Amino acid sequence: MRAIVINCTLKPSPQPSNTEALAHVVIQQLEGHGVRTELVRAVDLDIKPGVESDMGGGDDWPAVRERLLAAEILVIASPTWLGRPSSVAQRVLERMDAMLSETDDQGRPVAYNRVAGVVVTGNEDGAHHVISEIHGALGDIGYTAPGQAWTYWHLGPGPGPDYLDDQRGHDFAEKSARYMAANLVGTARALAVTPLGPPPG
């Protein structure tokens, strides 16, 4: 089983990413379940604006999409900015919009029988809103979101320290990461045994 984690931080490499640090907790849990996991920092790539699978002109999204469709598990990791997902997360979701009209050889939307989870960091309130926005979009595309398939960290309300700078709240975030990984793997395995069929005609 394979998983891809897309880190939607605004910080290009090699800058430290709080969101990536928490995502690595989920990655460790997934790998503990035997899942091969890879991490993509989207801001390092030239992901063109648009809602097509290939926008041409050096667009890096087609290669990400290929890896995404090779994985049974997708995790979108985003910081909270102004109480919302990052602009990079929005760009990724907009590019995934093309998957709504793409089907496999059995006529199923290409995201069917894949599961998705969300990681959120920030030093303000809004984590649950960000989780619901990203899960809602992925559900529209065809992903299955198991219960409690998320983890987050913040010390809101208001500005404050970052995840990498403060150990407070890490116990909750890491416990949620354990739940998230177990629920993603369990649901992915169930869908592998009993997959969803094409939507009724």
VMD Tcl script that draws the C-alpha trace (Angstrom):
set ca {
  {0.00 0.00 0.00}
  {1.22 3.49 -0.85}
  {0.56 6.97 0.50}
  {1.44 10.45 -0.73}
  {1.57 13.44 1.60}
  {1.37 16.85 -0.08}
  {2.75 19.58 2.16}
  {1.09 22.88 1.26}
  {3.30 25.15 3.33}
  {4.13 28.56 1.88}
  {7.82 28.05 2.77}
  {10.09 26.70 0.02}
  {12.83 24.23 0.85}
  {15.12 24.21 2.75}
  {13.18 26.39 5.21}
  {11.80 24.43 8.18}
  {8.07 23.74 7.88}
  {5.91 23.32 10.98}
  {3.27 21.64 8.83}
  {5.82 19.17 7.49}
  {7.02 18.39 11.01}
  {3.52 17.31 12.05}
  {3.02 15.52 8.73}
  {6.12 13.46 9.51}
  {4.37 12.18 12.64}
  {1.59 10.84 10.40}
  {4.15 9.45 7.96}
  {5.87 7.52 10.75}
  {2.53 6.07 11.83}
  {1.62 5.08 8.27}
  {4.99 3.44 7.75}
  {4.46 1.57 11.02}
  {1.42 0.01 9.32}
  {3.60 -1.06 6.39}
  {2.59 1.79 4.05}
  {5.21 3.13 1.64}
  {5.00 6.89 1.97}
  {6.38 9.82 0.02}
  {6.29 13.54 0.75}
  {5.87 16.35 -1.77}
  {6.40 20.02 -0.87}
  {4.14 21.62 -3.45}
  {5.59 25.14 -3.20}
  {8.93 23.83 -4.51}
  {7.25 22.87 -7.78}
  {5.89 24.87 -10.70}
  {2.23 23.94 -10.33}
  {0.43 26.14 -12.83}
  {-2.95 27.72 -12.01}
  {-5.88 26.00 -13.66}
  {-8.32 23.12 -13.44}
  {-6.85 20.77 -16.04}
  {-4.57 17.79 -15.46}
  {-1.84 19.34 -17.63}
  {-1.58 23.09 -18.13}
  {1.53 22.77 -20.34}
  {4.54 25.07 -20.36}
  {6.66 23.22 -17.80}
  {3.75 22.40 -15.50}
  {4.92 20.09 -12.70}
  {1.42 18.92 -11.75}
  {1.19 15.94 -14.19}
  {4.06 14.18 -12.40}
  {2.45 14.83 -9.00}
  {-0.89 13.59 -10.33}
  {0.75 10.37 -11.56}
  {2.19 9.71 -8.10}
  {-1.10 10.65 -6.47}
  {-3.00 8.10 -8.58}
  {-0.41 5.43 -7.73}
  {-1.29 5.82 -4.02}
  {-4.27 4.47 -2.11}
  {-3.87 7.12 0.61}
  {-3.63 10.89 0.19}
  {-2.81 13.34 2.97}
  {-3.10 17.07 2.39}
  {-1.12 19.07 4.96}
  {-1.77 22.80 5.23}
  {-1.00 25.67 7.55}
  {-3.83 27.96 8.60}
  {-3.72 31.47 7.17}
  {-6.55 33.92 7.89}
  {-8.51 30.97 9.21}
  {-8.38 29.19 5.84}
  {-6.23 26.62 3.99}
  {-3.08 28.03 2.43}
  {-3.13 29.36 -1.12}
  {-0.88 26.43 -2.07}
  {-3.48 23.96 -0.74}
  {-6.14 25.74 -2.77}
  {-3.95 25.50 -5.89}
  {-3.51 21.74 -5.34}
  {-7.25 21.22 -4.87}
  {-8.03 23.29 -7.97}
  {-5.72 21.11 -10.05}
  {-7.39 18.01 -8.61}
  {-10.73 19.38 -9.86}
  {-9.94 17.81 -13.24}
  {-10.27 14.39 -11.62}
  {-14.03 14.94 -11.31}
  {-14.44 14.09 -14.99}
  {-11.73 11.41 -15.25}
  {-12.66 7.73 -14.96}
  {-10.84 4.42 -14.82}
  {-11.34 1.48 -17.18}
  {-14.42 0.42 -15.18}
  {-16.08 3.82 -15.47}
  {-15.35 4.84 -11.88}
  {-14.08 8.33 -10.99}
  {-10.31 7.96 -10.63}
  {-10.38 8.99 -6.96}
  {-12.81 6.20 -6.01}
  {-11.48 3.58 -3.59}
  {-8.82 5.96 -2.32}
  {-8.84 7.53 1.12}
  {-7.81 10.98 2.28}
  {-6.76 12.69 5.50}
  {-5.77 16.21 6.53}
  {-2.98 17.70 8.66}
  {-3.25 21.32 9.83}
  {-0.94 23.58 11.81}
  {-1.21 27.22 12.85}
  {-1.04 29.56 15.78}
  {-4.64 30.71 15.52}
  {-8.10 29.17 15.60}
  {-9.51 27.70 12.41}
  {-8.09 24.18 12.24}
  {-11.48 22.48 12.09}
  {-12.61 24.89 9.39}
  {-9.52 24.09 7.32}
  {-10.06 20.35 7.84}
  {-13.70 20.60 6.74}
  {-12.84 22.65 3.64}
  {-10.16 20.23 2.46}
  {-12.13 17.08 3.34}
  {-15.20 18.53 1.61}
  {-13.27 19.20 -1.58}
  {-11.66 15.76 -1.60}
  {-15.05 14.15 -1.01}
  {-16.43 15.98 -4.04}
  {-13.55 14.62 -6.11}
  {-14.34 11.06 -5.00}
  {-12.03 10.33 -2.07}
  {-13.33 8.55 1.01}
  {-12.65 10.37 4.29}
  {-12.72 7.99 7.26}
  {-13.86 9.26 10.63}
  {-11.18 11.17 12.54}
  {-8.80 11.14 9.57}
  {-7.11 14.35 10.65}
  {-4.70 15.84 13.11}
  {-3.94 19.44 13.92}
  {-1.92 21.67 16.22}
  {-2.39 25.25 17.35}
  {-2.27 27.20 20.58}
  {-4.91 29.80 19.67}
  {-6.67 32.04 19.82}
  {-4.47 34.75 18.45}
  {-0.80 34.76 17.44}
  {1.63 32.56 19.29}
  {4.52 30.11 18.95}
  {4.93 27.61 16.12}
  {4.72 23.81 16.29}
  {8.49 23.42 16.15}
  {9.00 26.02 18.89}
  {6.63 24.76 21.59}
  {5.99 21.25 22.92}
  {2.57 22.13 24.34}
  {-0.23 20.35 22.53}
  {2.04 17.79 20.87}
  {0.53 14.91 22.85}
  {-2.93 15.62 21.43}
  {-1.63 16.11 17.89}
  {0.40 12.89 18.02}
  {-2.52 10.88 19.46}
  {-4.75 12.23 16.68}
  {-2.06 11.28 14.16}
  {-2.15 7.69 15.44}
  {-5.95 7.58 15.05}
  {-5.68 9.16 11.61}
  {-3.12 6.69 10.28}
  {-4.96 3.65 11.65}
  {-8.30 4.81 10.22}
  {-6.81 5.64 6.82}
  {-5.09 2.25 6.53}
  {-8.10 0.32 7.83}
  {-10.49 2.00 5.41}
  {-8.09 1.65 2.46}
  {-7.77 -2.07 3.18}
  {-11.56 -2.43 3.39}
  {-12.01 -0.68 0.04}
  {-9.37 -2.94 -1.51}
  {-11.44 -5.99 -0.50}
  {-14.84 -4.46 -1.34}
  {-14.27 -1.61 -3.81}
  {-16.87 0.92 -4.82}
  {-18.32 0.31 -8.28}
  {-19.14 2.88 -10.95}
  {-21.85 5.40 -10.05}
  {-25.31 4.11 -11.05}
  {-26.40 5.16 -14.51}
}
mol new
graphics top color blue
foreach p $ca { graphics top sphere $p radius 0.5 }
foreach p [lrange $ca 0 end-1] q [lrange $ca 1 end] { graphics top cylinder $p $q radius 0.2 }
display resetview
